[in-house]
């Protein structure tokens, strides 16, 4: 993970490995070293954008992010689109990638909420 901050906002780069057992068999054969997703989030205030690529595969994820007020604090909203240029199986791969990134983002969100709720010493 890395991050950069400037007057426009914050850019965070994250790396996610998708476990081999989460991949369909045809994809395991095509990508024997696994699937590594490099995700870049750029935040300006309450709005952000996300751009992710799958290393070694013809896939890209783009989307928008937004923090919105909630009675319990805030809610992270995300709209993701995946494009994989592989005939016949591209749609399956797109769904697998967006599901994995969405799950990762939800886990990160839950972790952050718990971390923020902990009292400081």
Residue frames as a rotation matrix with the C-alpha (Angstrom) as fourth column:
UNK 1
0.584 0.812 0.000 0.00
0.812 -0.584 0.000 0.00
0.000 0.000 -1.000 0.00
UNK 2
-0.693 -0.717 -0.080 1.14
0.718 -0.696 0.021 3.54
-0.071 -0.043 0.997 -0.69
UNK 3
0.501 0.866 -0.008 -0.45
0.859 -0.498 -0.119 6.95
-0.107 0.052 -0.993 -0.50
UNK 4
-0.705 -0.628 0.329 0.16
0.677 -0.734 0.049 10.52
0.211 0.258 0.943 -1.56
UNK 5
0.333 0.801 -0.499 -1.44
0.859 -0.475 -0.190 13.72
-0.389 -0.365 -0.846 -0.33
UNK 6
-0.793 -0.514 0.328 -1.51
0.596 -0.766 0.240 17.13
0.128 0.386 0.914 -1.98
UNK 7
-0.869 0.433 -0.239 -3.76
-0.287 -0.835 -0.469 20.20
-0.403 -0.339 0.850 -2.10
UNK 8
-0.436 0.726 -0.532 -6.29
-0.748 0.037 0.663 18.38
0.500 0.687 0.527 -4.31
UNK 9
0.682 0.699 0.213 -6.76
-0.705 0.552 0.445 15.36
0.194 -0.454 0.870 -2.04
UNK 10
-0.099 -0.645 0.758 -5.35
-0.711 0.579 0.400 11.92
-0.697 -0.499 -0.516 -1.31
UNK 11
0.398 0.133 -0.908 -4.39
-0.777 0.574 -0.257 9.07
0.487 0.808 0.332 -3.64
UNK 12
0.062 -0.290 0.955 -4.10
-0.734 0.635 0.240 5.57
-0.676 -0.716 -0.174 -2.20
UNK 13
0.028 -0.116 -0.993 -2.72
-0.822 0.563 -0.089 2.54
0.569 0.818 -0.079 -4.10
UNK 14
0.134 0.133 0.982 -3.69
-0.780 0.626 0.022 -0.91
-0.612 -0.769 0.187 -2.77
UNK 15
-0.519 -0.320 -0.792 -2.78
-0.734 0.641 0.222 -4.42
0.437 0.697 -0.568 -3.92
UNK 16
0.210 0.654 0.726 -5.17
-0.826 0.517 -0.226 -7.37
-0.524 -0.552 0.649 -3.54
UNK 17
-0.861 -0.395 -0.321 -4.36
-0.499 0.777 0.383 -10.99
0.098 0.490 -0.866 -4.26
UNK 18
0.296 0.954 -0.047 -7.40
-0.947 0.299 0.120 -13.08
0.129 0.009 0.992 -5.16
UNK 19
-0.228 -0.409 0.884 -6.98
-0.602 0.773 0.202 -16.57
-0.765 -0.486 -0.423 -3.66
UNK 20
-0.874 -0.190 -0.448 -6.65
-0.479 0.489 0.728 -19.36
0.081 0.851 -0.519 -6.21
UNK 21
-0.807 0.589 0.037 -9.63
0.561 0.785 -0.265 -21.20
-0.185 -0.193 -0.964 -4.70
UNK 22
-0.089 0.783 -0.615 -11.81
0.102 -0.607 -0.788 -18.14
-0.991 -0.133 -0.026 -5.47
UNK 23
-0.438 -0.163 -0.884 -11.00
-0.794 -0.390 0.466 -18.44
-0.420 0.906 0.041 -9.18
UNK 24
0.760 0.648 0.051 -12.92
-0.513 0.646 -0.566 -20.57
-0.400 0.403 0.823 -11.66
UNK 25
0.417 -0.631 0.654 -10.81
0.337 0.776 0.533 -23.51
-0.844 -0.002 0.537 -12.97
UNK 26
0.605 -0.192 0.773 -10.39
0.782 -0.043 -0.622 -22.02
0.153 0.980 0.124 -16.49
UNK 27
0.835 -0.288 0.469 -8.96
-0.258 -0.957 -0.130 -18.84
0.487 -0.013 -0.873 -14.98
UNK 28
0.670 -0.621 0.408 -6.58
-0.335 0.238 0.912 -20.74
-0.663 -0.747 -0.048 -12.69
UNK 29
0.411 -0.503 0.761 -5.14
0.747 0.664 0.035 -22.43
-0.523 0.554 0.648 -15.78
UNK 30
0.607 -0.122 0.785 -4.77
0.597 -0.583 -0.552 -19.10
0.525 0.803 -0.281 -17.63
UNK 31
0.374 -0.448 0.812 -3.27
-0.537 -0.818 -0.204 -17.25
0.756 -0.360 -0.547 -14.65
UNK 32
0.404 -0.198 -0.893 -1.19
0.459 0.888 0.011 -19.82
0.791 -0.414 0.449 -12.74
UNK 33
-0.696 -0.706 -0.130 0.42
0.483 -0.327 -0.813 -17.17
0.531 -0.629 0.568 -10.52
UNK 34
-0.239 0.704 -0.669 -3.00
0.886 -0.124 -0.447 -15.98
-0.398 -0.699 -0.594 -9.30
UNK 35
0.251 0.433 0.866 -4.82
0.698 -0.700 0.148 -12.72
0.670 0.567 -0.478 -9.78
UNK 36
-0.452 -0.413 -0.791 -3.34
0.814 -0.553 -0.176 -9.53
-0.365 -0.723 0.587 -8.40
UNK 37
0.451 0.668 0.592 -5.54
0.787 -0.611 0.090 -6.44
0.421 0.425 -0.801 -8.49
UNK 38
-0.699 -0.646 -0.307 -3.85
0.712 -0.667 -0.220 -3.03
-0.063 -0.372 0.926 -8.19
UNK 39
0.339 0.929 0.148 -6.43
0.897 -0.367 0.249 -0.48
0.285 0.049 -0.957 -7.04
UNK 40
-0.837 -0.543 0.073 -5.91
0.511 -0.822 -0.253 3.29
0.197 -0.174 0.965 -7.03
UNK 41
0.332 0.920 -0.211 -8.38
0.939 -0.301 0.165 5.44
0.088 -0.252 -0.964 -5.12
UNK 42
-0.777 -0.474 0.415 -8.31
0.447 -0.879 -0.167 9.23
0.443 0.056 0.895 -5.44
UNK 43
0.120 0.812 -0.571 -10.26
0.993 -0.086 0.086 11.18
0.021 -0.577 -0.817 -2.83
UNK 44
-0.803 -0.184 0.567 -11.22
0.165 -0.983 -0.085 14.85
0.573 0.026 0.819 -2.83
UNK 45
-0.544 0.587 0.599 -13.29
-0.832 -0.468 -0.297 15.65
0.106 -0.660 0.744 0.23
UNK 46
-0.113 0.610 0.784 -16.31
-0.561 0.612 -0.557 13.29
-0.820 -0.503 0.273 0.29
UNK 47
0.877 0.420 -0.232 -16.02
-0.402 0.380 -0.833 12.12
-0.261 0.824 0.503 -3.33
UNK 48
-0.158 -0.965 0.209 -13.56
-0.513 0.260 0.818 9.78
-0.844 0.022 -0.536 -4.90
UNK 49
0.600 0.245 -0.762 -12.78
-0.784 0.371 -0.498 7.69
0.161 0.896 0.414 -7.92
UNK 50
0.228 -0.515 0.826 -11.33
-0.318 0.763 0.563 4.23
-0.920 -0.391 0.010 -8.25
UNK 51
0.548 -0.183 -0.816 -9.27
-0.793 0.197 -0.577 2.68
0.267 0.963 -0.037 -11.04
UNK 52
0.211 -0.454 0.865 -8.05
-0.525 0.694 0.493 -0.89
-0.825 -0.558 -0.092 -10.79
UNK 53
0.241 -0.214 -0.947 -6.17
-0.896 0.326 -0.302 -3.19
0.373 0.921 -0.113 -13.12
UNK 54
0.879 -0.009 0.476 -5.61
-0.175 0.924 0.341 -6.90
-0.443 -0.383 0.811 -13.04
UNK 55
0.008 -0.968 -0.249 -1.89
-0.827 -0.147 0.543 -7.57
-0.563 0.202 -0.802 -13.46
UNK 56
-0.845 -0.494 0.204 -1.22
-0.279 0.734 0.620 -9.84
-0.456 0.467 -0.758 -16.42
UNK 57
-0.404 0.774 0.487 -4.82
0.822 0.541 -0.179 -9.82
-0.402 0.328 -0.855 -17.65
UNK 58
-0.815 0.128 0.565 -6.87
0.314 -0.722 0.616 -7.61
0.487 0.680 0.548 -19.95
UNK 59
0.156 0.914 -0.376 -9.08
0.892 0.033 0.451 -6.20
0.424 -0.405 -0.810 -17.21
UNK 60
-0.856 -0.342 0.387 -9.85
0.151 -0.883 -0.446 -2.78
0.494 -0.323 0.807 -15.79
UNK 61
0.027 0.842 -0.538 -12.20
0.993 0.040 0.112 -1.57
0.116 -0.537 -0.835 -13.07
UNK 62
-0.820 -0.183 0.542 -13.41
0.145 -0.983 -0.112 2.02
0.554 -0.013 0.833 -12.83
UNK 63
0.058 0.917 -0.394 -15.88
0.856 0.158 0.493 3.63
0.514 -0.366 -0.776 -10.55
UNK 64
-0.177 -0.005 0.984 -16.95
-0.279 -0.959 -0.055 6.39
0.944 -0.284 0.168 -8.24
UNK 65
-0.387 -0.026 -0.922 -16.87
0.818 0.451 -0.356 6.53
0.425 -0.892 -0.153 -4.45
UNK 66
-0.167 0.355 0.920 -18.78
-0.236 -0.920 0.313 8.73
0.957 -0.165 0.238 -2.04
UNK 67
-0.822 -0.011 -0.570 -18.95
0.550 0.246 -0.798 9.16
0.149 -0.969 -0.196 1.72
UNK 68
-0.224 0.834 0.504 -22.46
-0.038 -0.524 0.851 10.07
0.974 0.172 0.149 2.82
UNK 69
-0.654 0.012 0.757 -23.79
-0.726 -0.291 -0.623 11.09
0.213 -0.957 0.199 6.24
UNK 70
-0.105 0.592 -0.799 -25.57
0.163 0.803 0.574 8.45
0.981 -0.070 -0.180 8.30
UNK 71
0.720 0.432 0.544 -27.03
-0.424 -0.346 0.837 8.58
0.550 -0.833 -0.066 11.82
UNK 72
0.906 -0.415 -0.078 -24.28
0.352 0.641 0.682 6.17
-0.233 -0.646 0.727 12.92
UNK 73
0.006 -0.949 -0.316 -21.49
0.221 -0.307 0.926 8.18
-0.975 -0.075 0.208 11.24
UNK 74
-0.056 -0.003 -0.998 -21.09
-0.889 -0.455 0.051 7.76
-0.455 0.890 0.023 7.49
UNK 75
0.559 0.269 0.784 -21.67
0.140 0.901 -0.410 5.27
-0.817 0.339 0.466 4.70
UNK 76
-0.535 -0.755 -0.379 -19.29
-0.397 -0.172 0.902 4.50
-0.746 0.633 -0.208 1.86
UNK 77
0.662 0.731 0.165 -21.07
-0.115 0.317 -0.942 4.23
-0.740 0.604 0.294 -1.46
UNK 78
-0.524 -0.840 -0.138 -19.32
-0.352 0.066 0.934 2.72
-0.776 0.538 -0.331 -4.46
UNK 79
0.776 0.630 -0.035 -20.33
-0.282 0.296 -0.913 2.14
-0.564 0.718 0.407 -8.04
UNK 80
-0.279 -0.947 0.158 -17.92
-0.382 0.261 0.887 -0.15
-0.881 0.187 -0.435 -9.91
UNK 81
0.847 0.412 -0.336 -17.68
-0.473 0.298 -0.829 -1.22
-0.242 0.861 0.447 -13.54
UNK 82
-0.089 -0.870 0.485 -15.36
-0.198 0.493 0.847 -3.98
-0.976 -0.021 -0.216 -14.74
UNK 83
0.765 0.220 -0.605 -14.31
-0.629 0.056 -0.775 -4.58
-0.137 0.974 0.181 -18.32
UNK 84
-0.103 -0.762 0.639 -12.44
-0.258 0.641 0.723 -7.72
-0.961 -0.091 -0.263 -19.34
UNK 85
0.228 0.142 -0.963 -11.62
-0.943 -0.214 -0.255 -8.10
-0.243 0.966 0.085 -23.01
UNK 86
-0.860 -0.419 0.291 -11.83
-0.353 0.901 0.253 -11.88
-0.368 0.115 -0.923 -23.18
UNK 87
-0.360 0.766 -0.533 -14.40
-0.783 0.063 0.619 -13.34
0.507 0.640 0.577 -25.59
UNK 88
0.013 0.574 -0.819 -17.01
0.002 0.819 0.574 -15.75
1.000 -0.009 0.009 -24.18
UNK 89
0.135 0.003 -0.991 -15.78
0.887 0.444 0.123 -15.67
0.441 -0.896 0.058 -20.55
UNK 90
-0.675 -0.477 0.563 -15.21
0.268 -0.869 -0.415 -11.91
0.688 -0.130 0.714 -20.08
UNK 91
0.099 0.824 0.558 -18.57
-0.467 -0.457 0.757 -11.41
0.879 -0.336 0.339 -18.35
UNK 92
0.767 0.134 -0.628 -17.83
0.376 0.699 0.609 -14.17
0.520 -0.703 0.485 -15.83
UNK 93
-0.207 -0.937 -0.281 -14.41
0.903 -0.073 -0.424 -12.72
0.376 -0.342 0.861 -15.08
UNK 94
-0.502 0.090 0.860 -15.87
-0.073 -0.995 0.062 -9.19
0.862 -0.032 0.506 -14.76
UNK 95
0.580 0.797 0.168 -18.36
-0.303 0.020 0.953 -10.42
0.756 -0.603 0.253 -12.16
UNK 96
0.574 -0.435 -0.694 -15.69
0.740 0.639 0.212 -12.30
0.351 -0.635 0.688 -10.22
UNK 97
-0.510 -0.834 0.209 -13.42
0.684 -0.541 -0.489 -9.25
0.521 -0.106 0.847 -10.16
UNK 98
-0.320 0.430 0.844 -16.12
-0.349 -0.882 0.317 -6.75
0.881 -0.193 0.433 -9.15
UNK 99
0.757 0.587 -0.287 -17.41
0.007 0.431 0.903 -9.14
0.654 -0.685 0.321 -6.46
UNK 100
0.242 -0.756 -0.608 -13.89
0.919 0.379 -0.106 -9.52
0.310 -0.533 0.787 -5.02
UNK 101
-0.705 -0.506 0.496 -13.17
0.367 -0.860 -0.355 -5.79
0.606 -0.068 0.792 -5.05
UNK 102
0.066 0.815 0.576 -16.61
-0.405 -0.506 0.762 -5.00
0.912 -0.283 0.296 -3.57
UNK 103
0.776 0.175 -0.606 -16.04
0.386 0.627 0.676 -7.57
0.499 -0.759 0.419 -0.80
UNK 104
-0.217 -0.937 -0.274 -12.59
0.912 -0.095 -0.400 -6.17
0.349 -0.336 0.875 -0.08
UNK 105
-0.621 0.017 0.784 -13.96
-0.024 -1.000 0.003 -2.62
0.784 -0.017 0.621 0.08
UNK 106
0.507 0.851 0.136 -16.76
-0.267 0.005 0.964 -3.71
0.820 -0.524 0.230 2.43
UNK 107
0.554 -0.384 -0.738 -14.24
0.759 0.597 0.259 -5.48
0.341 -0.704 0.623 4.69
UNK 108
-0.574 -0.791 0.212 -12.02
0.664 -0.601 -0.445 -2.38
0.479 -0.115 0.870 4.71
UNK 109
-0.228 0.601 0.766 -15.03
-0.292 -0.793 0.535 -0.22
0.929 -0.101 0.356 5.55
UNK 110
0.777 0.552 -0.303 -16.05
0.064 0.409 0.910 -2.49
0.626 -0.727 0.282 8.45
UNK 111
0.129 -0.832 -0.540 -12.46
0.943 0.272 -0.193 -2.60
0.307 -0.484 0.819 9.74
UNK 112
-0.673 -0.395 0.625 -12.24
0.299 -0.918 -0.259 1.19
0.677 0.012 0.736 9.64
UNK 113
0.247 0.843 0.478 -15.54
-0.334 -0.389 0.859 1.57
0.910 -0.371 0.186 11.50
UNK 114
0.791 0.015 -0.611 -14.34
0.480 0.604 0.636 -0.77
0.379 -0.797 0.471 14.26
UNK 115
-0.230 -0.968 -0.104 -10.98
0.904 -0.173 -0.392 0.98
0.361 -0.184 0.914 14.44
UNK 116
-0.513 0.087 0.854 -12.64
-0.030 -0.996 0.084 4.39
0.858 0.017 0.513 14.75
UNK 117
0.552 0.826 0.115 -14.95
-0.213 0.006 0.977 3.13
0.807 -0.563 0.179 17.52
UNK 118
0.305 -0.496 -0.813 -12.06
0.822 0.569 -0.039 1.95
0.481 -0.656 0.581 19.71
UNK 119
0.996 0.028 -0.086 -11.21
0.072 -0.821 0.567 4.32
-0.055 -0.571 -0.819 22.53
UNK 120
0.340 -0.929 0.143 -7.77
-0.002 -0.153 -0.988 5.87
0.940 0.336 -0.054 22.43
UNK 121
0.363 -0.283 -0.888 -5.45
0.871 0.441 0.216 5.30
0.331 -0.852 0.407 25.37
